[in-house]
Each structure stands twice: as C-alpha cells, then as structure tokens.
Amino acid sequence: MATFSPEALKRELSPAAWRAIATALLAFTALGLLIAVVAMVARANTARDEALLREQHSYDIMVLTRSLDASLARAEAALGRYVVSSDRRIGTIYYDEWRRAKSQLRQLDRLVEGQPDQMARVDRLEGLAAEREKELAAAASFANVGKGWYAIGMFNKAGESANVPAISNTLEAIAASERERLGQRSEATFFSAERANGFATLLSVLGIGLMGVAILLGWLAAAAAAQRARASDLAEAEADRAAQLEAAVSERTRELQEANERLREESETRVRAEAQLAQAQKMEAVGQLTGGIAHDFNNMLAVVVGGLDLARRKIAQRPAEAGVHLDGAMEGADRAAALTRRLLSFARAEPLLPAAIQPAKLVTGMDLLLDRTLGERIAVHVDVTRAQWPIWTDAHQLENAILNLAVNARDAMDGAGRLDIQVADETIAAGAPGDLAAGDYVRISVTDTGCGMSKAVLARAFEPFFTTKPVGKGTGLGLSQIFGFVRQSRGDVRVESEVGKGTTISLYLPRYHGGLSELGAVEPSKAAKARGGPLSILLVEDDPRVQASTRAGLAELGHIVRACGSGEDALAMLAEGADFDLVLTDVMMPGMTGPELVAALAREHPHIAVLFVTGYVGEAGQSDDFAGYEVLRKPFTIAALGNAIAQTMDRHGPAPTSKAA
C-alpha cells in the first residue's frame, strides 16, 4: 500500500492547489468567525430586548400603583360628597371608582407574579383595601337610607382609620421596590447594549478584514456586508426605540408628578371641607334637638306648673276642682316622662331588657289596649297564622313600638279606617336588597288605609322631631325611637307608602334559637299578689328629694323603710347587722353604682331581693347587669311602685319574716 509523506504531498500539490486549500481554510475560518459573531450579536440583542421588557414591566407596576391610589382617593372624595348631598348620582360615582380600584388591584396582583416580596405587599394591600371598603360601606349604607348625619359621622370616623396611611404606605413600598428594580434593570439594559455594540464593532472589523481578500472570498464579503447592513439597521432601530421609550417614560413621570400634586391639593381641600361641614352639621343638629326638647318640655311644664298652682289655690275651698287640676298636672308629667324615654331610646342610652318572647302571643295580647287607644272607628285585624319563631328583645319596648305605629296609622286615617297587623316568619336570602344580613327573621307589619306619604316625607320619616302633625299633636320622636330600638335589637325597619293608598311599616327582628321553655315574662304569682304584708326595705338614693318622695310612697304602701345616700352606706348598714327583705337602689350614684352594689349583695347577702329604680342608665352598665332583676323606670306612681315590689318578691321567692332594721 502506497504511503504519503509531507514532502511527497508537497511535490504532488501545485501552488495553485495550495492557494485553493489556503483559500478554503481561510473561507471556513472566516465563515466560522462570522457565524460566531452573528450568534453573539443575536444573543446580545435578545438580552437587550428582555431587559427592555423588564424595564417596561417595572414602569407598568409604578404607573398602576399611582392609578390605584388616584382611584381610591376619587372614591373617598365621591363618598364624602355623597354623604353630604345624598345625591345618588354621586353615590354611583363612588361605587364606580371603588370597582375601578378593585380592578386595578387585581391587575397589580397579576403583574407582580413571580416577585415574592411584591406579592406579599399586594396581598397586604388587598386586605387593607377590603377593610377600608367595610369602613366606608357603613357611611354609604346610612347615606343610601337617607341618614345623612349618621353617614357623616361614620365617614368622619372612617377618615381617622389607620388603614388610610397603611394603604398609602403599602402603595409607596410597592412603587419604591419597583424603582429599585428599575435601576437594576436599566443598568442591565445598558450593559446589554454595550455588549451588542461591541459585537457589532467586532462584526464591522471582521467585514473590513474580509474585504481585503474580496477577490478570493467575494461571496463571503458580500454576505458579510449584507449582515453588517442588517445589524446596523437593527442597532439604529433599537436606538430609536430606546430614545422613544426614554421620552415616553419622562413624559409619564411628569404626568404622574402633576397628578400627584393635584391629588394632594384635592385631599387638603377635602379635609378642610369635611371639617367645616362636620362643624356645621353638628351645630345644626344641636340647635334642632335643643329647640325641639325645649318646646315640648315647656309645654309639659306649663301643664304641670299651672295645674299644681291652681290645685294649691283651690285645695282648701274647692277640693274637687283641685283634683281636676292635679290630674292635669299628672298627665303633663306622664307626657314628659314618655318624651324622656323616647329621647333615651333614640339616643340608645335607655338600656334594653331583652327576654325570649313569642311575638305572635304578644301582639294578640294587645287587642284590648289597641281597641281602647284607637277607638271604635278603627277596625283592627291581626294575623299571626304564619308566626311560629320566637325572638329575643325587650317586650315593653316592642309593645311601645307597635302602639306608636298604630297611633300614627290612626292619625294618618283621620280616626277612621282599617288597620292590619301581621306577624310572619321570613327568611332573608344572601344578596337580598336592604341592610339585613342573610338569616331568619320575624316580620311585624302595621298597614293602614290612610293618606300615605310622599317621597319627600318618606325620606325624612326617621329624622328626630320631624312630624307632619299639627303643633301639639306629636313630638316627631315616634319613628326615630322605633328605628333606634329595632337597630339595637339587630334588626331593621322598612317602609312602603303611596300617597292616597296607605302605608306599611315592617319591623324585622332576628329569630331567637333558644328553647321554648325560656319564653314569657315573669308574672307575679297569686301568693305574691295576695302577700300584702309589710316588708323591711333599704332605700338607696343619692338625691334627697327623690329619696324623700320614694320613702313616703313606700310608707304609704305600708312598708318599713330605712334610707341612705350611697352604696357604701348601704353596705356599712348591712355590715352592722341590719337585715332587710328588699334593697331598692338607684342605678347612677356617685362612687359605687347600683349594679356594683347589687354585685356585692349577691356575694354577701344573697337572701335579700333587689329592685332597680332608674331614670337614666348612661355608662353605669349594660343590659346584662340587670338580667334577673326587676327595673322600675322613673318617674313612677305609687301603684307602679307597689306592682314592681310584688313582682320583685315573686321573682326572688318567698319573703322571709320581716323585721325592722
């Protein structure tokens, strides 16, 4: 087999062949270099495109945070105008802006995917936004039902929430994080562009080198020239794009700065307007309340003072006429007491004493009371066939509410017509219109065939001291009292009315799920009613005049009475060995309050019965403090005092042998 040595190979190949081989090697080498440079340029361009996309992503997040902040600010500003003006078109703006804000929040959540730190901030922002929506929803709900001054109070309270700065701080944290990322990504883009430019320069140098051997590698030179032209066009296009992007970012940044300044000015203006509005509303409410109370109390005091003065003048010569005047004074005092109770219920300062009651039984038991109150020309029809569920509420307050509605209906029918009272079980589904939460309720409806209410009157029906009755015929607190009582019982009031066709007012009270054995009020037993014997009573009252009057009333009932002016004195008397059948105590007293005194008695003297007497509970305690005890509200008659003592002793059990203390 023939062998070839390098020397033999040189002899066999001609110079032309060597040049061809060298040219081929050079062509393949140049081709390899060209392919390598093109690949590196493509990689550098791809890296630069990715860096630019990341920059754009950061700009999108920053712009979206500003837009979200602006939407939240516009929503709160619209709500502020809504609670002031009660214009539902402005309320629609509030809801639209809030929906836009939630849409932007969802978009922000999608943009930060893959960024754990930003995802955590956005999750926190979603929680804060949900809490803020609940805070503002209370004001919006009151505004929707026409309770402007309640809505303003809730809106002012929402304005002081810690969620407001928390939302702003979270948005600023998201934007700040993106600004930091933007700096890093801009630096990466710069390095990618530098790399691409370096590779482009290398490609240009290679093209110039290849042009020196254009005769041998013409086709390669042409290809390199075409590649260089394309690379140049791409670099120029990228440079133009970068310049345009930089100009757009600068313009958008300027717009964001201007928008931020406008929002800051708007916020400051809104704060000043809210402060001025709150002060104006407060002064208007105080003036209205003071004027209404002064007017009604002056009328009632005129009856009381005039009746007592006339009775004092007539009592010696004409006792019969003195009795008439005393009856008039008593009627005026009773009306003043009723007005006080309505004011306390309206202000929610009168405590509820709830119990499990059957509303159907309560309503049917009011037949005689309704007939005597409304007169013979009002036909009363009661329907309780669809009522089975019990409720947990104050039976006395519920009776007053139904009676007030019936009296209003009688006046609306001008003393003649048909009054329908219906009690029915009703289940409210989730998403149903109104403010009621989903669940089971008992609906008590009072329907009349009277004149009805116009939209203007209906919008103000629950305002305090608003009434369409003639002067002296009503205080304007009836529906306000009912509204306050039902809301305290976690229910709602709904009104349907049409001019000339009558009115239906429905009270929705939540169903009670306790046992039926708990239903019913405590009634004095026959033994208690017939007991009638004197009791040893300790009277605890800090007001000397009220103490003297109550002591005289107890003595009139035949009981043995000792009195003191504070809870501390009462405990001291008991510690000295004094014993009593009953402690009759005021609620609000200096030092130890009535509930605190009774708590001490329950520990040290559980055999002594307790009767609370109160005109105003205030902050002395909650209704739970009176659970299991009788409560007598001031002012009271001697007969009411005797009944309360009988019920107290019946609730407490058999009375021990009385002895003077």
C-alpha positions as CSV (number, residue, x, y, z in Angstrom):
1,M,0.0,0.0,0.0
2,A,1.4,3.4,-1.0
3,T,2.3,5.9,1.7
4,F,2.4,9.7,1.6
5,S,4.9,11.8,3.5
6,P,4.6,15.6,3.8
7,E,7.5,16.0,1.3
8,A,5.7,13.8,-1.2
9,L,2.5,15.6,-0.6
10,K,4.2,18.9,-1.4
11,R,5.6,17.5,-4.6
12,E,2.2,16.2,-5.7
13,L,0.3,19.5,-5.0
14,S,0.8,22.6,-7.2
15,P,1.0,26.1,-5.8
16,A,-2.5,26.7,-7.2
17,A,-3.8,23.8,-5.2
18,W,-2.1,25.1,-2.1
19,R,-3.7,28.5,-2.7
20,A,-7.0,26.9,-3.2
21,I,-6.6,24.9,0.1
22,A,-5.4,28.0,1.9
23,T,-8.3,30.0,0.5
24,A,-10.8,27.2,1.5
25,L,-9.3,27.1,5.0
26,L,-9.5,30.9,5.3
27,A,-13.0,30.8,4.0
28,F,-14.1,28.2,6.5
29,T,-12.3,30.1,9.3
30,A,-13.9,33.4,8.3
31,L,-17.3,31.7,8.0
32,G,-16.8,30.2,11.5
33,L,-15.9,33.6,12.9
34,L,-18.8,35.2,11.1
35,I,-21.3,32.6,12.5
36,A,-19.9,33.0,16.0
37,V,-20.1,36.8,15.8
38,V,-23.7,36.7,14.4
39,A,-24.7,34.3,17.2
40,M,-23.2,36.6,19.9
41,V,-25.0,39.6,18.3
42,A,-28.3,37.8,18.3
43,R,-27.8,36.7,21.9
44,A,-26.9,40.3,22.9
45,N,-30.0,41.7,21.1
46,T,-32.2,39.1,22.8
47,A,-30.8,40.0,26.2
48,R,-31.3,43.7,25.5
49,D,-34.9,43.1,24.4
50,E,-35.6,41.1,27.6
51,A,-34.0,43.9,29.7
52,L,-36.2,46.5,28.0
53,L,-39.3,44.3,28.6
54,R,-38.4,44.1,32.3
55,E,-38.0,47.9,32.4
56,Q,-41.4,48.2,30.8
57,H,-42.9,45.8,33.4
58,S,-41.5,48.0,36.2
59,Y,-42.9,51.1,34.6
60,D,-46.3,49.4,34.3
61,I,-46.4,48.5,38.0
62,M,-45.3,52.0,39.0
63,V,-48.0,53.6,36.8
64,L,-50.6,51.2,38.1
65,T,-49.8,52.0,41.8
66,R,-50.4,55.7,41.1
67,S,-53.6,55.0,39.2
68,L,-54.8,52.8,42.1
69,D,-54.0,55.5,44.6
70,A,-55.9,58.1,42.5
71,S,-58.9,55.8,42.1
72,L,-59.1,55.2,45.9
73,A,-58.8,59.0,46.5
74,R,-61.5,59.8,44.0
75,A,-63.8,57.1,45.5
76,E,-63.4,58.6,49.0
77,A,-63.9,62.1,47.7
78,A,-67.1,61.0,45.9
79,L,-68.3,59.3,49.1
80,G,-67.7,62.5,51.0
81,R,-69.8,64.4,48.6
82,Y,-72.4,61.7,48.6
83,V,-73.0,61.6,52.4
84,V,-73.2,65.4,52.3
85,S,-75.5,65.9,49.4
86,S,-77.3,62.4,49.4
87,D,-77.2,62.7,45.6
88,R,-77.3,59.1,44.3
89,R,-75.5,60.1,41.1
90,I,-72.5,61.0,43.3
91,G,-73.0,57.7,45.1
92,T,-72.8,55.9,41.8
93,I,-69.5,57.7,41.1
94,Y,-68.2,56.3,44.5
95,Y,-69.2,52.8,43.6
96,D,-67.8,53.0,40.1
97,E,-64.5,54.4,41.4
98,W,-64.3,51.7,44.0
99,R,-64.9,49.0,41.4
100,R,-62.2,50.5,39.2
101,A,-59.8,50.5,42.2
102,K,-60.5,46.8,42.8
103,S,-60.0,46.0,39.1
104,Q,-56.6,47.8,39.2
105,L,-55.7,45.9,42.4
106,R,-56.4,42.6,40.6
107,Q,-54.3,43.8,37.6
108,L,-51.5,44.7,40.1
109,D,-51.7,41.2,41.6
110,R,-51.2,39.7,38.1
111,L,-48.2,42.0,37.4
112,V,-46.3,41.0,40.5
113,E,-46.5,37.3,39.9
114,G,-43.0,35.7,40.4
115,Q,-41.9,38.5,42.8
116,P,-42.5,37.1,46.3
117,D,-41.7,40.4,48.1
118,Q,-44.1,42.3,45.9
119,M,-46.8,39.6,46.1
120,A,-46.7,39.8,49.9
121,R,-47.1,43.6,49.7
122,V,-50.0,43.3,47.3
123,D,-51.7,40.6,49.5
124,R,-51.4,43.0,52.4
125,L,-52.8,45.8,50.2
126,E,-55.8,43.6,49.2
127,G,-56.5,43.0,52.9
128,L,-56.3,46.7,53.7
129,A,-58.5,47.6,50.8
130,A,-61.1,45.1,51.9
131,E,-61.1,46.6,55.5
132,R,-61.3,50.1,54.1
133,E,-64.3,49.1,51.9
134,K,-66.1,47.8,55.0
135,E,-65.3,51.1,56.9
136,L,-66.7,53.2,54.0
137,A,-69.6,50.8,53.4
138,A,-71.2,51.9,56.8
139,A,-71.3,55.5,55.7
140,A,-72.6,54.6,52.2
141,S,-75.3,52.4,53.8
142,F,-76.5,55.2,56.0
143,A,-76.4,57.6,53.1
144,N,-78.4,55.1,51.0
145,V,-81.3,55.1,53.5
146,G,-81.2,58.9,53.9
147,K,-79.5,59.0,57.3
148,G,-77.2,61.8,56.3
149,W,-75.9,62.8,59.7
150,Y,-75.3,59.2,60.7
151,A,-73.4,58.8,57.3
152,I,-71.3,61.8,58.0
153,G,-70.4,60.5,61.5
154,M,-69.4,57.2,60.1
155,F,-67.5,58.9,57.2
156,N,-65.6,61.1,59.7
157,K,-64.8,58.0,61.8
158,A,-63.6,56.2,58.7
159,G,-61.4,59.1,57.8
160,E,-59.5,58.6,61.1
161,S,-58.8,54.9,60.4
162,A,-55.3,53.6,60.4
163,N,-56.0,51.9,57.1
164,V,-55.7,55.1,55.2
165,P,-51.9,55.7,55.9
166,A,-51.4,51.9,55.8
167,I,-52.7,51.8,52.2
168,S,-50.6,54.8,51.1
169,N,-47.5,53.3,52.7
170,T,-48.1,49.9,51.1
171,L,-48.5,51.5,47.6
172,E,-45.4,53.6,48.2
173,A,-43.5,50.5,49.2
174,I,-44.5,48.7,46.0
175,A,-43.5,51.7,43.9
176,A,-40.2,52.1,45.7
177,S,-39.4,48.4,45.2
178,E,-40.1,48.7,41.5
179,R,-38.0,51.9,41.3
180,E,-35.1,49.9,42.8
181,R,-35.7,47.1,40.3
182,L,-35.9,49.7,37.5
183,G,-32.5,51.0,38.4
184,Q,-31.0,47.5,38.3
185,R,-32.8,46.7,35.1
186,S,-31.7,49.9,33.5
187,E,-28.1,49.0,34.4
188,A,-28.6,45.6,32.9
189,T,-30.0,47.1,29.7
190,F,-27.1,49.4,29.5
191,F,-24.6,46.5,29.7
192,S,-26.6,44.5,27.2
193,A,-26.5,47.5,24.8
194,E,-22.7,47.8,25.3
195,R,-22.2,44.2,24.6
196,A,-24.3,44.4,21.5
197,N,-22.4,47.4,20.3
198,G,-19.1,45.6,21.0
199,F,-20.2,42.6,19.0
200,A,-21.4,45.0,16.2
201,T,-17.9,46.6,16.2
202,L,-16.2,43.2,16.0
203,L,-18.5,42.3,13.1
204,S,-17.5,45.5,11.3
205,V,-13.8,44.8,11.8
206,L,-14.3,41.3,10.5
207,G,-16.1,42.7,7.5
208,I,-13.2,45.1,6.8
209,G,-10.8,42.2,7.0
210,L,-12.8,40.1,4.7
211,M,-12.9,43.0,2.1
212,G,-9.0,42.6,1.8
213,V,-9.5,39.1,0.4
214,A,-12.6,40.1,-1.6
215,I,-11.1,38.6,-4.7
216,L,-10.8,35.1,-3.1
217,L,-13.9,35.4,-0.9
218,G,-16.2,37.7,-2.8
219,W,-19.3,35.8,-1.9
220,L,-18.2,35.9,1.8
221,A,-17.5,39.6,1.6
222,A,-21.0,40.3,0.1
223,A,-22.6,38.2,2.8
224,A,-20.7,40.0,5.5
225,A,-21.6,43.4,4.0
226,A,-25.3,42.4,4.0
227,Q,-25.1,41.2,7.5
228,R,-23.4,44.3,8.6
229,A,-26.1,46.4,6.9
230,R,-28.8,44.5,8.7
231,A,-27.0,44.8,12.0
232,S,-26.6,48.5,11.5
233,D,-30.3,48.9,10.8
234,L,-31.3,46.9,13.8
235,A,-28.9,48.9,16.1
236,E,-30.4,52.1,14.7
237,A,-33.9,50.9,15.2
238,E,-33.1,49.8,18.8
239,A,-31.5,53.1,19.5
240,D,-34.6,55.0,18.2
241,R,-36.8,52.7,20.2
242,A,-34.7,53.3,23.3
243,A,-34.9,57.1,22.8
244,Q,-38.7,56.9,22.3
245,L,-39.1,54.8,25.4
246,E,-37.0,57.2,27.4
247,A,-39.0,60.2,26.2
248,A,-42.3,58.3,27.0
249,V,-41.1,57.4,30.5
250,S,-40.1,61.1,31.1
251,E,-43.5,62.3,29.9
252,R,-45.3,59.8,32.0
253,T,-43.2,60.6,35.1
254,R,-44.1,64.3,34.6
255,E,-47.8,63.4,34.3
256,L,-47.6,61.3,37.4
257,Q,-46.0,64.1,39.3
258,E,-48.7,66.6,38.2
259,A,-51.4,64.1,39.1
260,N,-49.9,63.5,42.5
261,E,-49.8,67.3,43.1
262,R,-53.4,67.6,42.1
263,L,-54.4,64.7,44.4
264,R,-52.5,66.3,47.3
265,E,-54.3,69.6,46.7
266,E,-57.6,67.8,46.4
267,S,-57.0,65.9,49.6
268,E,-56.2,69.0,51.6
269,T,-59.3,70.8,50.2
270,R,-61.4,67.8,51.1
271,V,-60.1,67.7,54.6
272,R,-60.9,71.4,55.1
273,A,-64.3,71.0,53.6
274,E,-65.1,67.9,55.8
275,A,-64.1,69.8,58.9
276,Q,-66.3,72.8,58.0
277,L,-69.2,70.5,57.1
278,A,-68.9,68.5,60.3
279,Q,-69.0,71.6,62.4
280,A,-72.0,73.0,60.5
281,Q,-73.9,69.7,60.8
282,K,-73.1,69.4,64.5
283,M,-74.3,72.9,65.2
284,E,-77.5,72.3,63.1
285,A,-78.2,69.1,64.9
286,V,-77.6,70.6,68.4
287,G,-79.9,73.5,67.5
288,Q,-82.7,71.3,66.2
289,L,-82.5,68.9,69.1
290,T,-82.4,71.7,71.7
291,G,-85.2,73.6,70.1
292,G,-87.4,70.5,69.9
293,I,-86.8,69.5,73.5
294,A,-87.3,73.0,74.9
295,H,-90.6,73.4,73.0
296,D,-92.1,70.2,74.2
297,F,-90.8,70.4,77.7
298,N,-92.0,73.9,78.1
299,N,-95.5,72.9,77.1
300,M,-95.5,70.0,79.5
301,L,-94.0,72.0,82.4
302,A,-96.7,74.7,81.7
303,V,-99.3,72.0,82.3
304,V,-97.6,70.7,85.4
305,V,-96.8,74.1,87.0
306,G,-100.2,75.6,86.0
307,G,-102.1,72.5,87.4
308,L,-100.1,72.5,90.7
309,D,-100.5,76.2,91.2
310,L,-104.3,76.1,90.5
311,A,-104.6,73.0,92.8
312,R,-102.8,74.8,95.6
313,R,-105.2,77.7,95.2
314,K,-108.3,75.5,95.1
315,I,-107.5,72.7,97.5
316,A,-108.8,74.5,100.6
317,Q,-112.1,75.9,99.2
318,R,-112.9,73.6,96.3
319,P,-111.2,70.2,96.6
320,A,-113.0,68.8,93.6
321,E,-111.6,71.4,91.2
322,A,-108.1,70.9,92.8
323,G,-108.3,67.2,91.9
324,V,-109.0,68.1,88.3
325,H,-106.0,70.3,88.2
326,L,-103.9,67.7,89.9
327,D,-105.0,65.1,87.3
328,G,-103.9,67.6,84.5
329,A,-100.5,68.1,86.2
330,M,-100.1,64.3,86.4
331,E,-100.9,63.9,82.7
332,G,-98.3,66.6,81.8
333,A,-95.7,64.8,84.0
334,D,-96.6,61.5,82.3
335,R,-96.1,63.0,78.9
336,A,-92.8,64.5,80.0
337,A,-91.7,61.1,81.2
338,A,-92.7,59.5,78.0
339,L,-90.8,62.1,76.0
340,T,-87.7,61.4,78.2
341,R,-88.0,57.7,77.5
342,R,-88.3,58.4,73.8
343,L,-85.2,60.6,73.8
344,L,-83.2,58.0,75.7
345,S,-84.3,55.3,73.3
346,F,-83.5,57.5,70.3
347,A,-80.0,58.2,71.8
348,R,-79.7,54.5,72.7
349,A,-79.0,55.4,76.3
350,E,-82.1,53.6,77.6
351,P,-81.0,50.0,78.2
352,L,-82.9,47.2,76.6
353,L,-84.0,44.4,79.0
354,P,-84.4,41.6,76.5
355,A,-86.0,38.3,77.0
356,A,-87.2,35.4,74.8
357,I,-90.7,36.2,73.8
358,Q,-93.3,34.9,71.3
359,P,-94.2,37.9,69.1
360,A,-97.5,36.3,68.0
361,K,-98.6,35.9,71.6
362,L,-97.5,39.5,72.4
363,V,-99.4,41.0,69.5
364,T,-102.6,39.1,70.1
365,G,-102.5,40.1,73.8
366,M,-102.6,43.8,72.8
367,D,-106.1,43.6,71.4
368,L,-107.8,45.4,74.3
369,L,-105.0,48.0,74.5
370,L,-105.3,48.8,70.8
371,D,-109.1,49.0,70.9
372,R,-109.1,51.4,73.8
373,T,-106.3,53.5,72.2
374,L,-107.6,53.7,68.6
375,G,-111.3,54.0,69.2
376,E,-114.3,52.2,67.7
377,R,-113.9,53.8,64.2
378,I,-110.7,51.9,63.5
379,A,-111.1,48.2,62.5
380,V,-108.1,46.3,63.7
381,H,-107.3,43.0,62.1
382,V,-104.5,40.8,63.5
383,D,-102.9,37.9,61.5
384,V,-100.4,35.7,63.3
385,T,-101.1,32.4,61.4
386,R,-97.6,32.4,59.8
387,A,-95.7,33.2,63.0
388,Q,-94.0,30.4,65.0
389,W,-90.5,31.6,65.7
390,P,-89.5,33.4,69.0
391,I,-87.4,36.5,69.2
392,W,-85.0,38.0,71.8
393,T,-85.9,41.6,72.6
394,D,-87.4,44.0,75.2
395,A,-91.1,43.2,75.3
396,H,-92.0,46.6,76.8
397,Q,-90.2,48.4,74.0
398,L,-91.7,46.2,71.3
399,E,-95.2,46.9,72.7
400,N,-94.5,50.6,72.7
401,A,-93.2,50.4,69.1
402,I,-96.3,48.6,67.9
403,L,-98.6,51.0,69.8
404,N,-96.8,54.1,68.3
405,L,-97.2,52.7,64.8
406,A,-100.9,52.1,65.5
407,V,-101.4,55.6,66.8
408,N,-99.5,57.1,63.7
409,A,-101.7,54.9,61.5
410,R,-104.9,56.2,63.2
411,D,-103.8,59.8,62.7
412,A,-103.0,59.1,59.0
413,M,-106.5,57.7,58.6
414,D,-108.1,60.7,60.3
415,G,-109.5,58.4,63.0
416,A,-111.5,56.0,60.7
417,G,-110.3,53.1,58.6
418,R,-108.8,49.6,58.7
419,L,-105.6,48.7,60.5
420,D,-103.9,45.4,59.7
421,I,-101.2,44.0,62.0
422,Q,-99.4,40.9,60.6
423,V,-96.7,38.7,62.3
424,A,-94.9,36.3,60.0
425,D,-91.7,34.3,59.8
426,E,-89.5,35.2,57.0
427,T,-86.1,34.0,55.7
428,I,-83.8,36.7,54.1
429,A,-81.6,35.2,51.4
430,A,-78.0,36.3,50.8
431,G,-77.8,39.3,48.5
432,A,-81.3,40.4,49.1
433,P,-81.8,44.2,48.9
434,G,-81.6,46.2,52.1
435,D,-79.2,46.2,55.1
436,L,-80.3,42.9,56.6
437,A,-77.9,40.0,56.8
438,A,-79.0,36.7,55.5
439,G,-80.9,34.6,58.1
440,D,-84.3,34.0,59.8
441,Y,-86.4,37.0,60.9
442,V,-89.8,37.7,62.3
443,R,-91.6,40.5,60.4
444,I,-94.2,42.6,62.3
445,S,-96.1,44.7,59.7
446,V,-98.6,47.5,60.5
447,T,-100.6,48.6,57.4
448,D,-103.2,51.4,57.3
449,T,-105.5,52.8,54.7
450,G,-104.6,56.4,55.3
451,C,-103.2,59.2,53.3
452,G,-99.8,57.7,52.7
453,M,-96.5,59.6,52.5
454,S,-94.9,61.4,49.6
455,K,-91.3,60.7,48.7
456,A,-90.1,63.9,50.4
457,V,-91.9,62.9,53.6
458,L,-90.7,59.3,53.4
459,A,-87.1,60.4,53.0
460,R,-87.3,62.3,56.4
461,A,-89.6,59.9,58.2
462,F,-87.0,58.8,60.7
463,E,-85.5,62.2,61.4
464,P,-85.8,63.3,65.0
465,F,-88.5,66.0,65.7
466,F,-89.8,65.7,62.1
467,T,-93.6,65.4,62.1
468,T,-96.4,66.3,59.7
469,K,-98.9,66.5,62.6
470,P,-100.3,69.8,63.8
471,V,-98.5,71.6,66.6
472,G,-99.1,69.9,69.9
473,K,-100.2,66.6,68.3
474,G,-96.8,64.9,68.3
475,T,-93.2,65.2,69.2
476,G,-91.7,63.7,66.0
477,L,-89.7,61.1,68.0
478,G,-92.0,58.1,67.4
479,L,-90.4,56.6,64.3
480,S,-86.9,57.7,65.5
481,Q,-87.5,55.8,68.7
482,I,-88.7,52.7,66.8
483,F,-85.7,52.9,64.5
484,G,-83.3,53.1,67.4
485,F,-84.9,50.2,69.2
486,V,-85.0,47.9,66.2
487,R,-81.4,48.6,65.3
488,Q,-80.4,47.9,69.0
489,S,-82.1,44.6,68.6
490,R,-80.0,43.9,65.4
491,G,-83.0,44.3,63.1
492,D,-84.2,46.8,60.5
493,V,-87.2,48.9,59.6
494,R,-88.7,49.1,56.1
495,V,-91.4,51.5,54.9
496,E,-93.7,51.2,51.9
497,S,-96.1,54.0,51.2
498,E,-98.0,55.6,48.4
499,V,-100.0,58.8,48.5
500,G,-103.7,58.1,48.9
501,K,-103.3,54.4,49.3
502,G,-101.8,53.9,52.8
503,T,-98.6,52.9,54.4
504,T,-97.0,49.7,55.6
505,I,-94.2,49.8,58.2
506,S,-92.4,46.5,58.8
507,L,-90.2,45.7,61.7
508,Y,-87.7,42.8,61.1
509,L,-86.3,41.2,64.3
510,P,-83.9,38.3,64.2
511,R,-85.1,34.8,65.2
512,Y,-84.1,33.5,68.6
513,H,-82.9,29.9,68.6
514,G,-83.2,29.3,72.3
515,G,-85.6,26.8,73.9
516,L,-89.3,27.5,74.1
517,S,-89.2,27.0,77.9
518,E,-87.4,30.4,78.1
519,L,-90.4,32.2,76.6
520,G,-92.6,34.5,78.5
521,A,-92.3,37.3,81.1
522,V,-92.3,36.8,84.8
523,E,-95.8,37.3,86.2
524,P,-96.4,37.8,89.9
525,S,-97.8,34.7,91.4
526,K,-101.1,34.7,93.3
527,A,-99.2,34.3,96.5
528,A,-97.2,37.4,95.8
529,K,-100.2,39.4,94.8
530,A,-102.0,38.4,98.0
531,R,-99.0,38.7,100.3
532,G,-99.7,42.4,101.1
533,G,-97.7,42.3,104.3
534,P,-95.2,45.0,105.3
535,L,-91.6,44.4,104.1
536,S,-88.3,45.7,105.6
537,I,-86.9,47.8,102.8
538,L,-83.5,49.5,102.4
539,L,-83.8,52.5,100.1
540,V,-80.5,53.6,98.4
541,E,-81.0,57.0,96.6
542,D,-78.4,59.9,96.4
543,D,-81.0,62.6,95.6
544,P,-82.6,63.9,98.8
545,R,-85.8,65.0,97.2
546,V,-86.3,61.7,95.2
547,Q,-85.3,59.8,98.4
548,A,-88.0,61.6,100.4
549,S,-90.7,61.1,97.8
550,T,-89.9,57.4,97.3
551,R,-89.7,56.8,101.1
552,A,-93.1,58.4,101.5
553,G,-94.5,56.2,98.8
554,L,-93.1,53.1,100.4
555,A,-94.6,54.2,103.7
556,E,-97.9,54.8,102.0
557,L,-97.8,51.2,100.8
558,G,-97.3,50.1,104.5
559,H,-93.6,49.0,104.3
560,I,-90.9,49.6,106.9
561,V,-88.2,51.8,105.3
562,R,-84.7,52.9,106.1
563,A,-82.8,55.1,103.6
564,C,-79.2,56.0,102.8
565,G,-77.5,58.1,100.1
566,S,-74.8,55.7,98.6
567,G,-73.9,52.1,98.0
568,E,-71.0,52.4,100.5
569,D,-73.5,53.5,103.3
570,A,-75.8,50.6,102.4
571,L,-73.0,48.0,102.8
572,A,-72.0,49.6,106.0
573,M,-75.5,49.3,107.4
574,L,-75.7,45.6,106.4
575,A,-72.2,45.0,107.9
576,E,-73.5,46.4,111.3
577,G,-76.1,43.7,111.4
578,A,-79.2,45.3,109.8
579,D,-81.3,42.9,107.8
580,F,-83.8,43.6,105.1
581,D,-86.2,41.8,102.8
582,L,-85.6,44.1,99.9
583,V,-83.0,46.6,98.7
584,L,-84.5,49.3,96.4
585,T,-81.5,51.1,94.7
586,D,-80.9,53.8,92.2
587,V,-78.6,53.0,89.2
588,M,-76.5,56.1,88.7
589,M,-74.9,57.3,92.0
590,P,-71.6,58.9,93.0
591,G,-69.0,56.4,93.9
592,M,-70.5,52.9,93.9
593,T,-73.2,52.5,91.2
594,G,-76.3,50.5,91.7
595,P,-75.1,47.4,89.7
596,E,-71.9,47.4,91.7
597,L,-73.8,47.5,95.0
598,V,-76.0,44.6,93.8
599,A,-73.0,42.6,92.8
600,A,-71.7,42.9,96.3
601,L,-75.1,42.0,97.8
602,A,-75.2,38.9,95.6
603,R,-71.9,37.7,97.2
604,E,-72.5,38.7,100.8
605,H,-76.3,38.8,101.2
606,P,-77.9,36.6,98.5
607,H,-81.2,36.3,100.5
608,I,-82.1,40.0,100.0
609,A,-84.3,40.8,97.0
610,V,-83.2,43.7,94.7
611,L,-85.3,46.2,92.8
612,F,-83.5,48.7,90.5
613,V,-85.0,52.2,90.1
614,T,-83.6,54.4,87.3
615,G,-84.2,57.4,85.3
616,Y,-81.1,57.2,83.1
617,V,-78.5,54.3,83.0
618,G,-75.8,56.0,80.9
619,E,-72.5,54.3,81.5
620,A,-73.4,52.5,84.7
621,G,-73.5,49.2,82.9
622,Q,-75.0,47.2,80.1
623,S,-78.4,45.4,80.0
624,D,-76.7,42.2,81.2
625,D,-76.2,43.9,84.6
626,F,-80.0,43.9,85.1
627,A,-80.6,40.3,84.0
628,G,-82.7,38.5,86.6
629,Y,-83.8,41.7,88.3
630,E,-86.9,43.9,88.1
631,V,-86.3,47.5,86.8
632,L,-88.6,50.4,87.7
633,R,-88.2,53.5,85.5
634,K,-88.6,57.0,86.9
635,P,-90.9,58.8,87.2
636,F,-93.4,56.2,88.7
637,T,-96.7,56.2,90.6
638,I,-97.2,54.6,93.9
639,A,-99.3,51.9,92.2
640,A,-96.4,51.1,89.8
641,L,-94.0,51.0,92.8
642,G,-96.2,48.5,94.6
643,N,-96.5,46.3,91.5
644,A,-92.7,46.4,91.0
645,I,-92.1,45.3,94.6
646,A,-94.7,42.5,94.3
647,Q,-93.0,41.2,91.1
648,T,-89.6,41.5,92.7
649,M,-90.5,39.5,95.7
650,D,-92.3,36.9,93.5
651,R,-89.2,36.6,91.3
652,H,-86.9,36.3,94.4
653,G,-89.0,33.7,96.1
654,P,-90.9,33.5,99.4
655,A,-90.3,36.5,101.6
656,P,-88.6,35.9,105.0
657,T,-90.1,37.0,108.2
658,S,-89.8,40.8,108.1
659,K,-88.2,42.6,111.0
660,A,-87.4,46.3,111.5
661,A,-83.9,47.2,110.7
